[in-house]
Amino acid sequence: MENPQTHQQSTGVPDEAWAKLSRGYQALRAALCVSVLGTVGPLVFDLMNVANGTPSLFRGVIPYVFSVLLPLVVGLLSLFFSVRITRWGIAAQSLVMAGLVLVVVAIMCVLLGVVDGVISGPCEVGVYCSSMIESLAIGTVFFAVPSATATLVGYSYAQWCVTPRRVRLMFGIWVTVLSVSITASAVVLAGVDYR
């Protein structure tokens, strides 16, 4: 049984056990918890592909941005900003972290749009070219909003996982989701027609 004085949940007050962790350990936990949520999305995509009988390389590989790149971004942001926001409530910390991720992903979408514009060159007459605003809107809808949502829930989940029992539960869930996701991706990628 857990001691309620060492772990407060849902009160909105800063968690003493979370605050006592080192910055590196906070970043690692935040990255792993966001990775669990980021892996569930690709798993759903992969299972839908298997169920529809239409495996696609795009659906099998691209969504892993959420399970690999997003946890790295959250881990780095947590490493640098967790000290500054630890004195706030759990919900406020999670919202700040989600806002930071939203800004980082939006900046990445703008940079990718600029690079794409430079590489593809000017538009030919009669050919439709997307604008920077369209690239930013698409990136925001498909990457920034899901990334911020996964960060909001994952960062709260990381703060909840401070006792040894909850850490074991977190790793068990992470390993299970990752195993099922890798298996589903293998099935999807095995069905891709490379002709």
N, C-alpha and C positions, 0 to 999 in steps of 0.2 A: 504494500500500500504506500502510495506516495504522500510525502509530507506537504500539505497545502501551503506551508510557509516558505518552502524553497521553490515552489513552482506555482505561479499564478496564471490562470488561463481565463480568457474572455473578460477580464476586468479592465483591460486597456492600459493597465499600469505596466511599466517596463519590467520585464522578467529578469530577476536577479541571476538566475542560473544562466540565461543567455548572455547577460552582460558580463559575467565572469569568464566566459570563453574567450580564447585569444581571437584576434582578427582573422588569422588564417583558418582556424577551426570553424568560425562563423561562416567564412566564405565557402569552405568545403561543404558544410552542411547545407547552406543555401543553394549551392550548385547542384548537389545531389538531389535535394527535394524538388528543385525546378526541373531537373532531368527526369524525375519520375513523371511529372505532369507533362513535360515536353515529349516524353516517349509514348504517352497514352494517345496523343493526337495522331502520330504516324501509325500506331497500331490500329486505330479506327480506320484510317485510310487504307491500310493494307488489307484488313479484314473485309472492308467493302469491296475492294478489288477482287479478292478471292471469291466472295459471294456473287459478284456480278459476272465473274468469268472473263473479265477484261483487264488482265494485268497490264500495268503501264510503268515504264521506267521512271517517268516523272513522278508518279504517285508513290513509287517504291523507294526513291532515293531523296528527292528534294525535301519532303517534310522533316527529315532528320536534322534540318537546321534547328528545329525546336528542341531536339534531344541532345545535341552536341554543342552547337554554337551558342545558343541561348544560355545554357548553364555556365559556359565560359564567361560570357558577358556579365551574367549575374554574379558569378564568383569574383570577378575583377571589381565590379562596382561595390560589392559587399566588402571586399578587402580594403577599398579606399574610403568608403563612406559609412561603414557600420559604426565606427567609433563616434562619428558626429551625430548619428541618429539613435544610438542605443538608449539614451535617456528618455526618449519619447515612448509612447504607448505602442503596443504590438501592431495595432491597425495602422497607426500613423507611419511606423517604420515600413510596413508593407506597401502602403500607398506611395511613400517617397521612392522606394526602390522600383515600384512599377512605373512611376513617372519618369525616373531616370532611364529605365529600359525603353520606354516609349520614345524619349528624346534620342537615345543612341540609335535605335532602329530607324527612326525617321531620318536621322543624319546619314545612316548607311544607305537608305533608299535614295536619298538625294545624290550621294556620291556615286552610287551605281548608275543612276540615271544620267549623270554627267559623263561618266566613263562610257556608257552605252552610246550617248550622243556623239562623243568624240570618235569612237570606233566606227560607228555606222555612217558618219558623215552627214552632209546635207541631204534633205529629202529630194527625190526626183519628182518632176512634174507629174501629177496625176496619181502619185503613190501616197497613201496615208501614212503619216509618221506620228507617233504618240508624243505628247508634250511632256515637259518636266512635271507639270501639275498632275497629269494622268499617271505618270510613274509613281509619284509620291502618294497619290490616292490609292493606287493598287497596292503599293507596298504597305501603306498604313492599314488597309482593310485586311490583307492576307498575312501580314507578318507582324506589324507593330501592335495591333489590338490583341491578337492571341498571345503574343509574347508578354505584353503587360499583364494580361489576365493570368497567365501561368506564373508570372513572377509574383503577383499579388497573393495568390493562393500558396505558391511554393515557399515564399519567404515566411509566411505565417506558419506553414507546416514545419519549416526548419526551426522556428522558435518554439514550437510545441514539442519537438523531438529533442528534449534536453536530458531526459532521464535515460539510464542504460537500457531499460525495457523498451522505451519508445525508439531509441536508436536502433536496437535490434529489429523492431517492427519496420522502421524506415528502410533498413538495408534489405530485409526480406521482401518488402513490396517492390523495391527498386530492382532486385535481382529477378523477381517473378515477371514484372512488366517488361524488363529488358529481354529476358529469355523468350517470352511469347512474341515480342515484337521482332526479334531477330529471326525467329522461326517463320513468322508471317511474311517478313520481307524476303526471306529466302524462297518461299513459295511463290511470291509475286514475281521476283526477279527471274526465277526459273522458267516462268511462263512468258517472258518477254520475247517477242519475235524480232530478231535483229536483222532481218532482211532489208 
